[in-house]
Amino acid sequence: MRSVLLIGMGKFGRTLGEMLLDMGDEVMIVDKNEDTVNLLAPKYTNALIANCMNEDNLKKLGVPSFDVCVVAIGDDFQSSLEITSLLKDLGAKYVVSRATTEIQRKFLMRAGADEVIYPDKDIAERLAVKINAHNVINYVDLDSDFSIFEIAVPLKWLKKSIIDINPRVKYGMNILTIRKEGSVISMPDGNYVFEEGDVVVVYGNTENILKFTNKKENRSKK
């Protein structure tokens, strides 16, 4: 469980807030719109109607006490930039700010953001991957080079063991888990034989895995 200060309760902020609550985090929300805060307040640990571009308002929040501060404002970059800077000046441990362009990202990083996210860009990238990588169910970027992919078992793997396929050597992929109907096999041994319907979670170089999943002979049955 983490303590999160969430500033800006537009569509993105609301979605993030709901997800954080579902994960058991303590979330304080802040927005300058009174109607928005009054509507959402009952769900959250704390809620405040305030303009966070005012340093005195931010000081009252006890910024250093939060594990993470999120600036989720998407329609007013000037506000996002100033609030990011003020949070760091007030001792925020970790600030995540929202951007819509690469230029905004650069300015937010210079203002002190520890991490900058692009919700729309991330969604577009994930959709592009799923459209072009026919086996991919989901994936998570770990850094600029490596990712974890959840893929439907390729046709050419069916009825073969992990030893036979040797994915680490042939494809540069490490198999983390195999999900079957009703069960999950963590770190399967080399004798495991793949069956139709298996879902495989693999780790490796992003580009290599995308090339592999795009090969026609690897595509699973629809």
C-alpha positions as CSV (number, residue, x, y, z in Angstrom):
1,M,0.0,0.0,0.0
2,R,1.3,3.4,-1.0
3,S,0.2,7.0,-0.2
4,V,-0.5,9.0,-3.3
5,L,-1.3,12.7,-3.9
6,L,-3.3,12.9,-7.1
7,I,-3.7,16.4,-8.5
8,G,-6.2,16.9,-11.4
9,M,-9.3,14.8,-11.6
10,G,-10.2,14.9,-15.3
11,K,-10.8,11.6,-17.1
12,F,-7.3,10.4,-16.8
13,G,-7.1,11.4,-13.1
14,R,-10.3,9.6,-12.3
15,T,-9.3,6.4,-14.0
16,L,-5.9,6.4,-12.3
17,G,-7.5,7.1,-8.9
18,E,-10.0,4.2,-9.3
19,M,-7.1,1.9,-10.1
20,L,-5.0,3.0,-7.2
21,L,-8.0,2.5,-4.8
22,D,-8.5,-1.0,-6.2
23,M,-4.9,-1.8,-5.4
24,G,-5.4,-0.7,-1.8
25,D,-3.5,2.6,-1.9
26,E,-4.3,5.6,0.2
27,V,-5.2,8.4,-2.2
28,M,-5.7,12.1,-1.6
29,I,-7.3,14.0,-4.5
30,V,-7.0,17.7,-5.3
31,D,-8.8,19.6,-8.0
32,K,-9.9,23.3,-8.3
33,N,-13.4,22.2,-9.5
34,E,-15.7,22.1,-6.5
35,D,-18.4,20.0,-8.2
36,T,-15.8,17.4,-9.2
37,V,-14.2,17.1,-5.7
38,N,-17.6,16.9,-4.0
39,L,-18.7,14.1,-6.3
40,L,-15.6,12.0,-5.8
41,A,-14.6,12.8,-2.2
42,P,-16.5,9.9,-0.6
43,K,-14.4,7.4,-2.3
44,Y,-11.0,8.7,-1.3
45,T,-8.9,9.0,1.9
46,N,-8.9,12.8,1.6
47,A,-10.1,15.4,-0.9
48,L,-9.5,19.1,-1.3
49,I,-10.8,21.8,-3.5
50,A,-7.7,24.0,-4.3
51,N,-5.7,25.7,-6.9
52,C,-2.3,23.9,-6.6
53,M,-0.5,26.7,-8.4
54,N,-0.7,28.5,-5.1
55,E,2.3,27.4,-3.0
56,D,0.5,28.0,0.3
57,N,-2.2,25.5,-0.8
58,L,0.4,22.9,-1.6
59,K,2.2,23.4,1.7
60,K,-1.0,22.5,3.6
61,L,-1.0,19.1,2.0
62,G,2.1,17.8,3.6
63,V,3.7,17.0,0.3
64,P,6.8,15.1,1.8
65,S,4.5,12.6,3.5
66,F,3.3,11.1,0.2
67,D,5.2,8.2,-1.5
68,V,4.2,9.5,-4.9
69,C,2.7,12.8,-6.2
70,V,0.9,12.6,-9.6
71,V,0.2,15.8,-11.6
72,A,-2.6,14.5,-13.9
73,I,-3.5,17.8,-15.5
74,G,-3.8,17.4,-19.3
75,D,-5.4,20.6,-20.5
76,D,-3.2,23.3,-18.9
77,F,0.5,22.7,-19.4
78,Q,1.5,25.9,-17.6
79,S,-0.3,24.7,-14.5
80,S,1.3,21.2,-14.8
81,L,4.7,22.7,-15.2
82,E,4.4,25.1,-12.2
83,I,2.9,22.5,-9.9
84,T,5.6,19.9,-10.8
85,S,8.3,22.5,-9.8
86,L,6.5,23.5,-6.6
87,L,6.1,19.9,-5.5
88,K,9.8,19.2,-5.8
89,D,10.6,22.5,-4.0
90,L,8.4,21.4,-1.2
91,G,10.2,18.0,-0.8
92,A,8.1,15.6,-2.8
93,K,9.7,12.1,-2.9
94,Y,8.7,11.2,-6.4
95,V,6.7,13.2,-8.9
96,V,5.0,11.8,-11.9
97,S,3.7,14.3,-14.4
98,R,1.5,14.0,-17.5
99,A,2.6,15.3,-20.9
100,T,1.1,15.2,-24.4
101,T,4.2,16.1,-26.4
102,E,7.9,15.4,-26.3
103,I,8.6,19.1,-25.8
104,Q,6.3,19.1,-22.7
105,R,8.2,16.0,-21.4
106,K,11.5,17.8,-21.6
107,F,10.2,20.9,-19.8
108,L,8.6,18.8,-17.1
109,M,11.8,16.8,-16.5
110,R,13.7,20.1,-16.2
111,A,11.1,21.3,-13.7
112,G,11.9,18.3,-11.5
113,A,9.6,15.5,-12.6
114,D,11.0,12.1,-11.8
115,E,8.8,10.5,-14.4
116,V,6.7,11.8,-17.3
117,I,3.9,9.8,-18.9
118,Y,2.0,10.1,-22.2
119,P,-1.4,8.4,-21.7
120,D,-2.6,8.9,-25.3
121,K,0.8,7.9,-26.8
122,D,1.1,4.8,-24.6
123,I,-2.4,3.7,-25.6
124,A,-1.6,4.2,-29.3
125,E,1.6,2.3,-29.0
126,R,-0.1,-0.6,-27.3
127,L,-2.8,-0.7,-29.9
128,A,-0.2,-0.7,-32.7
129,V,1.6,-3.6,-31.1
130,K,-1.5,-5.6,-30.7
131,I,-2.6,-5.0,-34.3
132,N,0.8,-6.0,-35.8
133,A,1.9,-8.7,-33.4
134,H,-0.8,-11.3,-33.9
135,N,-0.1,-13.4,-30.9
136,V,0.3,-10.6,-28.4
137,I,-2.4,-10.3,-25.7
138,N,-0.6,-7.7,-23.6
139,Y,2.8,-6.3,-22.9
140,V,4.7,-4.1,-20.4
141,D,7.8,-2.0,-21.2
142,L,10.5,-2.4,-18.6
143,D,12.9,0.1,-20.3
144,S,13.7,1.3,-23.8
145,D,15.0,-2.2,-24.8
146,F,13.3,-4.9,-22.8
147,S,9.6,-5.9,-22.2
148,I,7.4,-8.6,-20.7
149,F,5.0,-10.0,-23.3
150,E,1.9,-12.1,-22.8
151,I,1.4,-14.2,-26.0
152,A,-0.9,-16.9,-27.2
153,V,1.2,-20.1,-27.7
154,P,2.6,-20.1,-31.3
155,L,1.4,-22.9,-33.6
156,K,4.9,-24.2,-34.2
157,W,5.3,-24.7,-30.4
158,L,2.3,-27.0,-30.0
159,K,3.1,-30.5,-28.8
160,K,6.7,-29.6,-28.3
161,S,8.6,-29.1,-25.0
162,I,10.5,-26.1,-23.9
163,I,13.8,-28.0,-24.3
164,D,12.8,-28.8,-27.9
165,I,12.0,-25.2,-28.7
166,N,14.9,-23.7,-26.7
167,P,13.3,-20.1,-26.8
168,R,16.2,-18.5,-24.9
169,V,18.8,-19.4,-27.5
170,K,16.6,-19.3,-30.6
171,Y,14.6,-16.3,-29.9
172,G,16.2,-14.5,-27.0
173,M,13.1,-15.0,-24.8
174,N,12.9,-16.3,-21.2
175,I,9.6,-18.0,-20.3
176,L,8.4,-16.7,-16.9
177,T,5.0,-18.3,-16.6
178,I,2.4,-20.4,-18.6
179,R,-1.2,-19.7,-18.0
180,K,-3.7,-22.5,-18.6
181,E,-7.4,-22.6,-18.1
182,G,-7.8,-22.4,-14.3
183,S,-4.1,-22.5,-13.4
184,V,-0.7,-20.8,-13.7
185,I,2.6,-22.5,-14.0
186,S,5.5,-20.3,-12.7
187,M,9.0,-20.9,-14.1
188,P,8.1,-24.1,-15.9
189,D,10.8,-26.7,-16.4
190,G,12.2,-27.7,-19.7
191,N,10.1,-30.8,-20.0
192,Y,6.8,-28.9,-20.2
193,V,4.9,-29.6,-23.5
194,F,2.8,-26.8,-24.9
195,E,-0.9,-27.3,-25.6
196,E,-3.4,-25.4,-27.6
197,G,-4.9,-22.6,-25.4
198,D,-1.7,-22.0,-23.4
199,V,-0.8,-18.3,-22.8
200,V,2.9,-17.7,-22.3
201,V,4.5,-14.8,-20.4
202,V,8.0,-14.1,-21.8
203,Y,10.7,-11.6,-21.1
204,G,13.3,-10.4,-23.6
205,N,14.4,-7.7,-26.0
206,T,11.3,-5.9,-27.3
207,E,12.4,-5.7,-30.9
208,N,13.3,-9.4,-31.1
209,I,10.0,-10.5,-29.6
210,L,8.0,-8.2,-31.9
211,K,9.8,-9.7,-34.9
212,F,9.1,-13.2,-33.6
213,T,5.4,-12.6,-33.1
214,N,5.0,-11.0,-36.5
215,K,6.2,-14.2,-38.3
216,K,3.3,-15.8,-40.1
217,E,4.3,-19.3,-39.1
218,N,4.2,-18.4,-35.4
219,R,0.6,-17.1,-35.4
220,S,-1.8,-18.9,-33.1
221,K,-5.3,-20.1,-34.2
222,K,-8.0,-17.5,-33.9
